């Protein structure tokens, strides 16, 4: 795999998150979607009792605790970028009408390929 260690770890984390979401019944719409406000790691749809919801997912992966837990990397500035990016996506995709939310998936693993710990924070980012 080409790229630096962090890029490889990040890409692996996104693949783990995708597999986790697929297992939970989510349908992937896009990955690494770029907007003027930044990138959205994964965009999916989830079936709920009230219909479908669009879910924007920020994936954070760590292999050590040296820099804290992965979810701690979702700063206030990152939350603003995610909100703006989600809104930009929805403006470009009016067919995705209805409810939406932003989730964070934190992945912790000592080694690539090792069973990771996955923590899924639903509706982790809102208009705060």
Secondary structure, DSSP 8 states (H G I E B T S, - for coil): --S-HHHHHHHHHHHHHHHHHHHTT-EEEEEEEEETTEEEEEEEEEEETTEEEEEEEEEEEESSSTT--GGGG--HHHHHHHHHHHHHHHHH-TTS-S-EEEEEEEEE-SSTTS--EEEEEEEEE---
